[in-house]
Amino acid sequence: MDCVMEGNKPTVLILCPTRRDEYHAAKINDIPDDTKQRFRFYKATSGENESFDLLRYIELCEKIIVKENVQQIMSFSDIGVLVHSALVQKFPSIKGPSVESVLVPFHKYYSRLYLDSKEATLKHVYIDPTEFDVDKLRCALDYVGVPGVIKPCTGTDSFGVSRISSVADLQEYITWYNSQRLGKQSDEVKFTEKYADTGMYPYFANNGLILEEFVDDAKTASMEGYVFQGEIFHWQITENVYWKKHPLTFKGCAMPFRTFDENLTARLWATYDAIIGKAIERGFDNQFIHVEAFVRPNGDVKVMEINPRMFTQIIPIYRMCCENGDPMAALLDMGSGVRPGPCIWNYKFGFNGYVVTFATGKAEELLDFDEVANFPEVSLLCCHGEEIKDCGERGANLAFVNIAGRNRQDVMMRYYYICEKILKKPEFSPSIEDEEDCNDYVY
């Protein structure tokens, strides 16, 4: 299924391989219409029940590029950027990142191996999901420490992230993970076998896991910037916030990052620049790239993960809290060969918060859609009839709440209020009462 915005203008192909992409692509309509481009939105399927085939989607995009003389591509998600890189490989005149420069940060083990600096990396071990040797698993867990965190090397949307406290936990997790794969080859593995150098990167071609040390005594900084014509440009640093009593449950993104330490800010950007420089060496260009890092109380910076695309969910906060704060417009500029203007904070406080639940069932059993209509700050991530499944410790995300204001306390209290009003089963969701110190409820 696809959608075209009519007009006799150069064509920009908007990649929408996932429903989340469709949600973010809709924001392009908010960009002032004095652009000289014609937008071509290409969705993955025409119905929710159709299975997605990544390689087939790429083939169809190739046909659109040839038929409609596409001159620019926009991508926002992990899968979208993979598609983008494959199309750049096929059509070198189109601006964008190389396959290698996207796959290395996308693959959590290779990003540790090739992009992290020695000082900024976490302890980590690659885990073969066919490996059940107790001694080897014990050695791995002893190395990273207890508890550890395990996740798929190529997972998206925090799928499969779990704490591990024993070898038994590790074995149980591997059994569960293998049951999820059901012996099938993932789209990402098929992609790498077709487009990547699996001789140089053998772990690209399997569904491996990474076990890492668990960090629970740190803030999480979210550094965003972009590469334009081989040069690094900074965007903003925001803060990823987690619930204190649910440390793997993402609460949201706050702007600005809570520090007045210019030295720390400089070190964060230095960490970012070192990583992105290595990505550029592998062909990363004309795209946003996002780095999350832990900042420990002693000021140590440790990389959490690297995402070779923009941090889409915080776009509304950038727009409300910054001048030239629209990354969609910046992507359009880059694709047209124009360097975007600087993103400048306007001193508003912003919060992009999740509405999260640990309950399961139909979406309408968990979320009051009628009440949602009363709050323009809310953007839905689910729909009537959708089955909300168990997402483990991270919880299931039902909606975003986007709020900005001059007072940080008022912004956060508004977030808590909206969550309480729209959740039908708030007892299955974290709340302000779960915070260890309610004087710190601001974040």
Sequence and secondary structure as in RCSB ss.txt:
>XXXX:A:sequence
MDCVMEGNKPTVLILCPTRRDEYHAAKINDIPDDTKQRFRFYKATSGENESFDLLRYIELCEKIIVKENVQQIMS
FSDIGVLVHSALVQKFPSIKGPSVESVLVPFHKYYSRLYLDSKEATLKHVYIDPTEFDVDKLRCALDYVGVPGVI
KPCTGTDSFGVSRISSVADLQEYITWYNSQRLGKQSDEVKFTEKYADTGMYPYFANNGLILEEFVDDAKTASMEG
YVFQGEIFHWQITENVYWKKHPLTFKGCAMPFRTFDENLTARLWATYDAIIGKAIERGFDNQFIHVEAFVRPNGD
VKVMEINPRMFTQIIPIYRMCCENGDPMAALLDMGSGVRPGPCIWNYKFGFNGYVVTFATGKAEELLDFDEVANF
PEVSLLCCHGEEIKDCGERGANLAFVNIAGRNRQDVMMRYYYICEKILKKPEFSPSIEDEEDCNDYVY
>XXXX:A:secstr
 EEE  SSS EEEEEE SHHHHHHHGGGGGS TT S EEEEEES SSTTS   HHHHHHHHHHHHHHHTEEEEE 
 SHHHHHHHHHHHHH TTS    HHHHHHHHSHHHHHHHTS TTT   EEEE TT   HHHHHHHHHHH SSEEE
EETT  TTTT EEE SHHHHHHHHHHHHHHHTT   HHHHHHHHHS TTT GGGGS  EEEEE   S EEEEEEE
EEETTEEEEEEEEEEEEETTEEEEEEEEEES S   HHHHHHHHHHHHHHHHHHHHTT  SEEEEEEEEE TT  
EEEEEEESS  GGGHHHHHHHEET  HHHHHHHHHTT      EE S EEEEEEEEES  EEHHHHB HHHHTT 
TTEEES  TT EE   GGG EEEEEEEEEES HHHHHHHHHHHHHHHBS GGGS  GGGSS GGGTT 
